[in-house]
Amino acid sequence: MIHIGDFIRSYQIANGIKSVDIATKLGMSRGSYSALLSRANPTVHTLMKVCKAMDADINEVVPFDSF
């Protein structure tokens, strides 16, 4: 099973983006952000918010062509 949170984490690592910075932009704690990524698949709305917080296009973060 593919987990969207794994793609988000990989993008963060590849681009040197810290989880705490994203969590702050989203108005949540780092723990809450980590829990969000641990879910099998966040909602599209949540995914879009995370991508916006990372200043990334959703297609850069999630390779939809791999599904």
Secondary structure, DSSP 8 states (H G I E B T S, - for coil): ---HHHHHHHHHHHTT--HHHHHHHHTS-HHHHHHHHHSS---HHHHHHHHHHTT--HHHHS-GGG-
